[in-house]
Amino acid sequence: MEKLQNGYLFPEISMRREAHEKKYPDAKVISLGIGDTTQPIPSIVTSAMAEYSLALSTPEGYQGYGPEQGQKSLRKAIADVVYPNMGIRDTEVFISDGAQCDIARLQMMFGRDVTIAVQDPTFPGYVDNGVIMGQTGPAAVDEESGGSRYAGIEYMRCAPENAFFPDLSRVRRTDVIFFCSPNNPTGHAASRDQLRQLVDFARRNGSIVVFDSAYASYVSGDDKPRSIYEVPGAREVAIEISSFSKFAGFTGVRLGWAVVPDELLYADGTRVARDFDRVVTTCFNGASSVAQAGGLACLATEEGRAAVARVVAGYKENARVLVDTFQALGKEVYGGDDSPYVWVRLFPGRRSWDVFAEILEKTHVITVPGSGFGPGGEGFVRVSAFNSRDRVVEACARLTSFLA
Amino acid sequence: MEKLQNGYLFPEISMRREAHEKKYPDAKVISLGIGDTTQPIPSIVTSAMAEYSLALSTPEGYQGYGPEQGQKSLRKAIADVVYPNMGIRDTEVFISDGAQCDIARLQMMFGRDVTIAVQDPTFPGYVDNGVIMGQTGPAAVDEESGGSRYAGIEYMRCAPENAFFPDLSRVRRTDVIFFCSPNNPTGHAASRDQLRQLVDFARRNGSIVVFDSAYASYVSGDDKPRSIYEVPGAREVAIEISSFSKFAGFTGVRLGWAVVPDELLYADGTRVARDFDRVVTTCFNGASSVAQAGGLACLATEEGRAAVARVVAGYKENARVLVDTFQALGKEVYGGDDSPYVWVRLFPGRRSWDVFAEILEKTHVITVPGSGFGPGGEGFVRVSAFNSRDRVVEACARLTSFLA
């Protein structure tokens, strides 16, 4: 625990926001920071949760513990709707209270003695959970970027220079590779060919890929896979984790899932799914049954699927507005097409925490400093499309005044 | 992971039940097995959850991520209602998705290098999470009882011979002591004097007590503390974990909490709460906001508190029926007064899995074999009061026919 650097990124930003609001009590702060959904959940979904809740007060409708792995109906809906024609069975889908919690459980399963690789930059949860489990050495400040790196972790640089995909011929073999696509924070969705390279690399090395597809519903077009299981051979090397958070506005409701295919084996031939099942039944008691009722309503009907897709489409339009704004300002900007995140270098050469602080000071807009996602994120800030259209437009106007 | 013996206890029992139902498709199986609530949740609670859910479809009512540590209002309600006059501050209460999940997070925080002590018998989650974290050596079969013990764990025998409280003068010092009171499975609630001994023992040894009070609402009378914080000095040595599961029928809804007092320090003087906060914010994203709305409704009004207390009182009457039945049969029986669990030795000298199997075969009643809770549980079965009165009465009639 002592090795963990500073606070966890998002609580740190919350504290900075609070301090700012104290300093400027009349400022109307707009958060394009933490990736938290803001728009109402379609009523077809919340009605299902309300109905389920009320039924818990009736003898017929009361249900206690469900299966730790989740309701059969929801597991089946995910297998059928999210993974059509990918050969995913309902028994391979484990319902969870969110992808972040699954990362913790997976890291608990992997234990202290594994080596891990992560994209750089990427969501900090993979590394931080690894540090808590004791997989790493101490952190050291990276001279070039000013960000910190933990000894023992393989950082796979994903930058504009390599089109946000690592040169795998230069990546050291590790036991586990965490790979997030569309990537948080860069917004880059790996192409089919890139994921094929990743799967081949993992097969050659006997590595397990943990593929985080939490933003899959934001992908545009068919050339970029929404799941790693679109790639042949992935069932033998990959776990996929995903979430209703950014797909259905469930950040507070808490619902996600992990897929652990039966063909995924340890070197000794035993099934990884067997261990994960044991972790889920021992360290977890299943996601809230009310949340699961809501998740099923998102997937079970055409109406539900269309309703949640409309909310995602709205956030994607916000992302378009942000990208257009930064492009009009002549800034170096990425992401937004396949993700709710826009990745922008506002002041080349300056540290991202300084840029974050100056934007907040001058425009009362919250972003996230890129170095919070790893040393490779230094120099960038992440701007989130999760807000109402009005606020995004207002934030863009302020940013334009400040940056133009 | 390889060291874990067999399946986790409760899924194992589910499998045995399924096999039994296949063999006897017409039998009306009654489960007095897994401690799963069966009675409807008071409508004041489910209405609050339904209302909260529906509000998520409105711009005003939508809320995304809450604080990872839980809603302020719920933390405050727990501090005020559950811990009156015990000096617990709302900031010391961490809302969770259940006590089992908090055990996993605490074990993740403690890491591989701590030593632990547990009651024997007790809830298997403490040990199993410790095994997953790598705290133990391999399991060995205990010659005397036939149960298995893990090397490195200090088993504190809690048996009829010592009135279910360990002789602490013979207990080896460990870094952490898991202590469940009222104990699952024996139903024994430690007295004020016993908890004082435990706190003194931990203070002398510099140990942390993890006090599991999940069944506190079942305690009768004022001589047995419902919280370890009723004991002077406990704030400096104890974490308390608890749950809405057995208190409000939330086994499927998922809601619990942990209390980590500010005065609880590691040997180097740093606050344990700081580490736990980091684990909660890194490995968890908070309990479902809908469940939290329900939890608040259980505590915030006199009406809510009275409604959930009535459900608990109903289960306690069931426990009375069970105890009376076994006493009338001349069996050695414990528990039931301060807990929904009755602990009974039906056939002295016989193994508890055999007793479990015979009861199931002859009466179609599910119990839990005592050895599932540790080697000290061998010879007993746990009988749960979680069912409708009708079914408990019917089960007692069948058990009487079989045993008389």
Boltz contact constraints between the chains, C-beta under 6 A:
constraints:
  - contact:
      token1: [A, 1]
      token2: [B, 275]
      max_distance: 6.0
  - contact:
      token1: [A, 8]
      token2: [B, 281]
      max_distance: 6.0
  - contact:
      token1: [A, 8]
      token2: [B, 282]
      max_distance: 6.0
  - contact:
      token1: [A, 11]
      token2: [B, 281]
      max_distance: 6.0
  - contact:
      token1: [A, 36]
      token2: [B, 64]
      max_distance: 6.0
  - contact:
      token1: [A, 36]
      token2: [B, 65]
      max_distance: 6.0
  - contact:
      token1: [A, 37]
      token2: [B, 64]
      max_distance: 6.0
  - contact:
      token1: [A, 40]
      token2: [B, 57]
      max_distance: 6.0
  - contact:
      token1: [A, 40]
      token2: [B, 58]
      max_distance: 6.0
  - contact:
      token1: [A, 40]
      token2: [B, 59]
      max_distance: 6.0
  - contact:
      token1: [A, 40]
      token2: [B, 62]
      max_distance: 6.0
  - contact:
      token1: [A, 41]
      token2: [B, 56]
      max_distance: 6.0
  - contact:
      token1: [A, 41]
      token2: [B, 57]
      max_distance: 6.0
  - contact:
      token1: [A, 43]
      token2: [B, 57]
      max_distance: 6.0
  - contact:
      token1: [A, 46]
      token2: [B, 53]
      max_distance: 6.0
  - contact:
      token1: [A, 46]
      token2: [B, 54]
      max_distance: 6.0
  - contact:
      token1: [A, 46]
      token2: [B, 56]
      max_distance: 6.0
  - contact:
      token1: [A, 46]
      token2: [B, 57]
      max_distance: 6.0
  - contact:
      token1: [A, 49]
      token2: [B, 53]
      max_distance: 6.0
  - contact:
      token1: [A, 50]
      token2: [B, 50]
      max_distance: 6.0
  - contact:
      token1: [A, 50]
      token2: [B, 53]
      max_distance: 6.0
  - contact:
      token1: [A, 50]
      token2: [B, 54]
      max_distance: 6.0
  - contact:
      token1: [A, 53]
      token2: [B, 46]
      max_distance: 6.0
  - contact:
      token1: [A, 53]
      token2: [B, 49]
      max_distance: 6.0
  - contact:
      token1: [A, 53]
      token2: [B, 50]
      max_distance: 6.0
  - contact:
      token1: [A, 54]
      token2: [B, 46]
      max_distance: 6.0
  - contact:
      token1: [A, 54]
      token2: [B, 50]
      max_distance: 6.0
  - contact:
      token1: [A, 56]
      token2: [B, 41]
      max_distance: 6.0
  - contact:
      token1: [A, 56]
      token2: [B, 46]
      max_distance: 6.0
  - contact:
      token1: [A, 57]
      token2: [B, 40]
      max_distance: 6.0
  - contact:
      token1: [A, 57]
      token2: [B, 41]
      max_distance: 6.0
  - contact:
      token1: [A, 57]
      token2: [B, 43]
      max_distance: 6.0
  - contact:
      token1: [A, 57]
      token2: [B, 46]
      max_distance: 6.0
  - contact:
      token1: [A, 58]
      token2: [B, 40]
      max_distance: 6.0
  - contact:
      token1: [A, 59]
      token2: [B, 40]
      max_distance: 6.0
  - contact:
      token1: [A, 62]
      token2: [B, 40]
      max_distance: 6.0
  - contact:
      token1: [A, 63]
      token2: [B, 252]
      max_distance: 6.0
  - contact:
      token1: [A, 64]
      token2: [B, 36]
      max_distance: 6.0
  - contact:
      token1: [A, 64]
      token2: [B, 37]
      max_distance: 6.0
  - contact:
      token1: [A, 64]
      token2: [B, 251]
      max_distance: 6.0
  - contact:
      token1: [A, 64]
      token2: [B, 252]
      max_distance: 6.0
  - contact:
      token1: [A, 65]
      token2: [B, 36]
      max_distance: 6.0
  - contact:
      token1: [A, 65]
      token2: [B, 251]
      max_distance: 6.0
  - contact:
      token1: [A, 65]
      token2: [B, 252]
      max_distance: 6.0
  - contact:
      token1: [A, 66]
      token2: [B, 252]
      max_distance: 6.0
  - contact:
      token1: [A, 97]
      token2: [B, 97]
      max_distance: 6.0
  - contact:
      token1: [A, 98]
      token2: [B, 285]
      max_distance: 6.0
  - contact:
      token1: [A, 100]
      token2: [B, 285]
      max_distance: 6.0
  - contact:
      token1: [A, 101]
      token2: [B, 284]
      max_distance: 6.0
  - contact:
      token1: [A, 104]
      token2: [B, 283]
      max_distance: 6.0
  - contact:
      token1: [A, 112]
      token2: [B, 112]
      max_distance: 6.0
  - contact:
      token1: [A, 128]
      token2: [B, 282]
      max_distance: 6.0
  - contact:
      token1: [A, 251]
      token2: [B, 64]
      max_distance: 6.0
  - contact:
      token1: [A, 251]
      token2: [B, 65]
      max_distance: 6.0
  - contact:
      token1: [A, 252]
      token2: [B, 63]
      max_distance: 6.0
  - contact:
      token1: [A, 252]
      token2: [B, 64]
      max_distance: 6.0
  - contact:
      token1: [A, 252]
      token2: [B, 65]
      max_distance: 6.0
  - contact:
      token1: [A, 252]
      token2: [B, 66]
      max_distance: 6.0
  - contact:
      token1: [A, 252]
      token2: [B, 289]
      max_distance: 6.0
  - contact:
      token1: [A, 253]
      token2: [B, 288]
      max_distance: 6.0
  - contact:
      token1: [A, 254]
      token2: [B, 288]
      max_distance: 6.0
  - contact:
      token1: [A, 275]
      token2: [B, 1]
      max_distance: 6.0
  - contact:
      token1: [A, 281]
      token2: [B, 8]
      max_distance: 6.0
  - contact:
      token1: [A, 281]
      token2: [B, 11]
      max_distance: 6.0
  - contact:
      token1: [A, 282]
      token2: [B, 8]
      max_distance: 6.0
  - contact:
      token1: [A, 282]
      token2: [B, 128]
      max_distance: 6.0
  - contact:
      token1: [A, 283]
      token2: [B, 104]
      max_distance: 6.0
  - contact:
      token1: [A, 284]
      token2: [B, 101]
      max_distance: 6.0
  - contact:
      token1: [A, 285]
      token2: [B, 98]
      max_distance: 6.0
  - contact:
      token1: [A, 285]
      token2: [B, 100]
      max_distance: 6.0
  - contact:
      token1: [A, 288]
      token2: [B, 253]
      max_distance: 6.0
  - contact:
      token1: [A, 288]
      token2: [B, 254]
      max_distance: 6.0
  - contact:
      token1: [A, 288]
      token2: [B, 288]
      max_distance: 6.0
  - contact:
      token1: [A, 288]
      token2: [B, 291]
      max_distance: 6.0
  - contact:
      token1: [A, 289]
      token2: [B, 252]
      max_distance: 6.0
  - contact:
      token1: [A, 290]
      token2: [B, 290]
      max_distance: 6.0
  - contact:
      token1: [A, 291]
      token2: [B, 288]
      max_distance: 6.0
